[in-house]
Amino acid sequence: MTRAGERVALVSGAGRGIGVFIAKELAQQGWQLSLGMRKPQAPAWAEPNSVHVETYDASDTEAEMRWVANALDRFGRIDAIVANAGIMIPKTVIEADDADLDAMLSVNVKAPRRLAKAAWPSLVASRRGRFIILASLSGKRVKSAKAGLYSMSKFAAVALAHGIRQAGFDQGIRATAVCPGFVATDMAVAITDRPAELMTDPADLARIIAMLLDLPNEASVAEFAVNCQLEEFF
Ligand SMILES: NC(=O)c1ccc[n+]([C@@H]2O[C@H](COP(=O)([O-])OP(=O)(O)OC[C@H]3O[C@@H](n4cnc5c(N)ncnc54)[C@H](OP(=O)(O)O)[C@@H]3O)[C@@H](O)[C@H]2O)c1
């Protein structure tokens, strides 16, 4: 039997960027996968029909209930959520208006909370349910003025992981806020001149996430910070 056995993970934003690497890594480690994408398409890297693909738009407040129901129809269980879908609007807290903040909170915080809530009975039934959110080092510090608004959403994402860990610990649920600096995807390339080869490789981040999902209940990791460059604390 593979390491993950029959365990089932839902990965949001699995159509590009970090999400693709997470999905591939988890598939390699034997996870059954349900992949949420705004424009669903069977991944080229997977055997036909070996993964479940769900239309998932984080701005649709009913999408999480639908996704969970369809994943349960397909697999009968859900053991892990990887809330990866996210957006970054590079505006200062003064430049931005409420619509910018609402957009980021909606995708980066509110949708992952709904997903955890929708899957909660399944995560409890698993007895080793896992929730990972792709937060950011921007959830730990405010690196620049332009990162200010994004940081507000990512601090909230870190708090969400802590809240889930607190709410589910006695039922075997473990939650981790994964907090990377620059990762070589479209998102980071759009906001910095740093060459992609000097950013964290999304494949390495995926290995970290697979490891976090695999740890036993007695090795709870609340936050995992990873950086491609030297900063004072990370
Ligand atoms: N790259 C970095 O440097 C970095 C650092 C720290 C944290 N992160 C976090 O890591 C996560 C993944 O980022 P990434 O680097 O892979 O970014 P990316 O390349 O921009 O990809 C973003 C992903 O999120 C999905 N997404 C965006 N809005 C969505 C919505 N409304 N509903 C459903 N899916 C949506 C996108 O789907 P579409 O293809 O449909 O747009 C895409 O799959 C994000 O939460 C990000 O904040 C990234």
The ligand as an ORCA input file, in Angstrom:
! r2SCAN-3c Opt
* xyz 0 1
  N       3.788     32.607     -5.451
  C       4.165     33.127     -4.288
  O       5.203     33.787     -4.181
  C       3.349     32.886     -3.052
  C       3.925     33.176     -1.826
  C       3.200     32.983     -0.670
  C       1.937     32.465     -0.745
  N       1.384     32.186     -1.954
  C       0.016     31.673     -1.955
  O       0.013     30.399     -2.564
  C      -1.255     30.173     -3.190
  C      -1.043     29.751     -4.632
  O      -0.392     30.827     -5.293
  P       0.348     30.693     -6.695
  O       1.691     31.248     -6.511
  O       0.168     29.347     -7.266
  O      -0.516     31.768     -7.515
  P      -0.991     31.791     -9.014
  O       0.055     31.198     -9.893
  O      -1.451     33.192     -9.260
  O      -2.252     30.793     -8.998
  C      -3.363     31.130     -8.225
  C      -4.287     29.958     -8.176
  O      -5.458     30.335     -7.429
  C      -6.607     30.130     -8.259
  N      -7.655     31.105     -7.989
  C      -7.561     32.450     -7.972
  N      -8.770     33.000     -7.737
  C      -9.646     31.950     -7.613
  C     -11.040     31.851     -7.371
  N     -11.835     32.933     -7.241
  N     -11.589     30.620     -7.286
  C     -10.833     29.508     -7.432
  N      -9.514     29.533     -7.699
  C      -8.935     30.751     -7.777
  C      -6.089     30.288     -9.668
  O      -6.989     29.730    -10.573
  P      -7.203     30.333    -12.072
  O      -6.231     29.593    -12.937
  O      -8.626     30.047    -12.374
  O      -6.910     31.801    -12.003
  C      -4.757     29.556     -9.567
  O      -4.963     28.164     -9.615
  C      -2.049     31.473     -3.030
  O      -2.910     31.374     -1.934
  C      -0.951     32.492     -2.759
  O      -1.438     33.620     -2.061
  C       2.055     32.367     -3.109
*
